[in-house]
Amino acid sequence: MDDLVWKSLADLARLIASKQVSPVEVVTAHLERIDALDGKLRAFITVTRDRALEAARAAEARVLSGEPLPPLHGVPIALKDLYDTKDVPTTAGSKILARAVAAEDATVVARLRAGGGIILGKLNMHEFAYGPEGLNAHYGTAWNPWDARSHRIAGGSSSGSGVAVAAGLCAGALGSDTGGSIRIPASLCGVTGIKPTYGRVSRAGVLPLAWSLDHVGPMARSAVDCALMLASMAGHDRKDPTTSTLPVPDYAAGLSGDIKGVRVGVLRPFFLETAGLVLRQAVEQAVRELATLGALVDEASLSYAEHGAGASYAVVASEALAYHEAWLKQRPGDYQADVRDRLKAGAFVSGAQYLRGQRARQLIRDEVDRTLERFDVLIAPTTPIVATVVGQAEVTIEHENIDVRSALTRFTRHFNLSGHPACSIPCGFTTAGLPIGMQVVGRAFDEATVLRVADAYQRATDWHTRRPPVGAPSAPLEATSAG
Amino acid sequence: MLARMAGLTPGLMQRMAALAGYDWTEEELLALAPLVERSLALVNKLQSLPLRNVEPCILFRMA
């Protein structure tokens, strides 16, 4: 049973389709693991045990009937608690929405169900997705499974998604990403996560943080698995007018392992050069690996990178406050303190400043587009730091003191502003066993090349196959908590 | 007494909050001031960009 929770999504689908394992066995194994570990990990806010088992039994019957099966048939997945899920609370990690139940699924949830996915439950997150650490005062902050002794952040806001995938509590998960919230927990939890192009995946039924920066995407333990999930999720949705009508490729079919001649641009100024030394070394080694695989590597730079923080702030602060205005006036005390303060600060961004951010964004987007005329993908660290201890407010990167929150989003928010697809994959570990992530960024709507590069790297390395100590037979669950 | 910030006075902060419909106390504004100051400094740096003929990215990549 233990082996089942570590199978890839692709392998599980294949084993189920070939009747070597039953969906009931697979779902049961995952539910048992959740029971054993989630009291500590707090990856889940709601576990939909009965519904999952019911769906597993129905999936089993369908397998036995001989009917054609959808691509994710019987595979257990979980959803960041931002996605409307029919008849199940969608809390957004908040007290304010603790009892909010949607009448219908979000579009991507419905698509994953139609694709055969079985939903295990709703995952923990930074309240209202408004934070890159993954803190949650109402449901408890998720525990990064790579440190069994100290309570480290999982990264956010899709903290529960990162933890659940890393710890084998589900085969794949949904996250969302407004300034890095898929890629940051993917990096800090040693898993793979892709923020697709803005407009590639529907946001209908997903609680917004900032409408023009929110992206929906999958998290799993490999690029292959992300490709499978993305193929089921992506595509035009008339309920979300920002979605593209461009056809959705068969992402998994394109994962040939061949990246000979792929032009890779390494983002050194601002990106690599300001990351911690160990992270820099890991990404540099990963780039050498890509060159060994036949990629053509050269230097790249984005001159507007330092303005990403200002542009992102102007847009997010304004749009988030607009969404939360009524609750902030009526129920300010029901927010956790850091989210309340961040929302309130949005009141001091003028309309002209908001538009300045949106105009800067045009420059940023155009520059990334131009740079990706010379290259097929760009490479950068996902974050300049690894997972810090919960409660740690500042971190030192080489000789620079910076607050943890700003550090975490430094390399990711640029590609929310530009809207380009960006995938985080594991590319190493520190000597303390904490994961390091690398970003692969591609042209708009070219998730296929991004995933192909990520997959080729994962075929040549094994970082993404490592398992965290929490939940290992030798690792006790008791630990000290720093926050 | 709120600390004076470059370009953003305590009185201005209170008036801006009131215009937005928020009745925050001096204590609340004092707690917010460092975050607001740091964040607006980043936004104000955008003024150095060549934005004259650049439209805002509001209709975003409709394809």
Chai-1 contact restraints between the chains, C-beta under 6 A:
chainA,res_idxA,chainB,res_idxB,connection_type,confidence,min_distance_angstrom,max_distance_angstrom,comment,restraint_id
A,G199,B,R61,contact,1.0,0.0,6.0,A-B,restraint_1
A,S244,B,A63,contact,1.0,0.0,6.0,A-B,restraint_2
A,L246,B,A63,contact,1.0,0.0,6.0,A-B,restraint_3
A,H307,B,L46,contact,1.0,0.0,6.0,A-B,restraint_4
A,A309,B,L42,contact,1.0,0.0,6.0,A-B,restraint_5
A,G310,B,L42,contact,1.0,0.0,6.0,A-B,restraint_6
A,G310,B,V43,contact,1.0,0.0,6.0,A-B,restraint_7
A,G310,B,K45,contact,1.0,0.0,6.0,A-B,restraint_8
A,G310,B,L46,contact,1.0,0.0,6.0,A-B,restraint_9
A,Y313,B,S39,contact,1.0,0.0,6.0,A-B,restraint_10
A,Y313,B,L42,contact,1.0,0.0,6.0,A-B,restraint_11
A,Y313,B,V43,contact,1.0,0.0,6.0,A-B,restraint_12
A,A314,B,V43,contact,1.0,0.0,6.0,A-B,restraint_13
A,K344,B,L32,contact,1.0,0.0,6.0,A-B,restraint_14
A,A345,B,L32,contact,1.0,0.0,6.0,A-B,restraint_15
A,A345,B,L35,contact,1.0,0.0,6.0,A-B,restraint_16
A,A345,B,V36,contact,1.0,0.0,6.0,A-B,restraint_17
A,A347,B,A17,contact,1.0,0.0,6.0,A-B,restraint_18
A,A347,B,A20,contact,1.0,0.0,6.0,A-B,restraint_19
A,A347,B,Y22,contact,1.0,0.0,6.0,A-B,restraint_20
A,F348,B,M16,contact,1.0,0.0,6.0,A-B,restraint_21
A,F348,B,V36,contact,1.0,0.0,6.0,A-B,restraint_22
A,Q353,B,V43,contact,1.0,0.0,6.0,A-B,restraint_23
A,L355,B,P56,contact,1.0,0.0,6.0,A-B,restraint_24
A,R356,B,L46,contact,1.0,0.0,6.0,A-B,restraint_25
A,Q358,B,P56,contact,1.0,0.0,6.0,A-B,restraint_26
A,Q358,B,C57,contact,1.0,0.0,6.0,A-B,restraint_27
A,Q358,B,I58,contact,1.0,0.0,6.0,A-B,restraint_28
A,R359,B,L51,contact,1.0,0.0,6.0,A-B,restraint_29
A,R359,B,V54,contact,1.0,0.0,6.0,A-B,restraint_30
A,R359,B,P56,contact,1.0,0.0,6.0,A-B,restraint_31
A,A360,B,L46,contact,1.0,0.0,6.0,A-B,restraint_32
A,A360,B,L49,contact,1.0,0.0,6.0,A-B,restraint_33
A,R361,B,C57,contact,1.0,0.0,6.0,A-B,restraint_34
A,Q362,B,V54,contact,1.0,0.0,6.0,A-B,restraint_35
A,Q362,B,C57,contact,1.0,0.0,6.0,A-B,restraint_36
A,G419,B,R61,contact,1.0,0.0,6.0,A-B,restraint_37
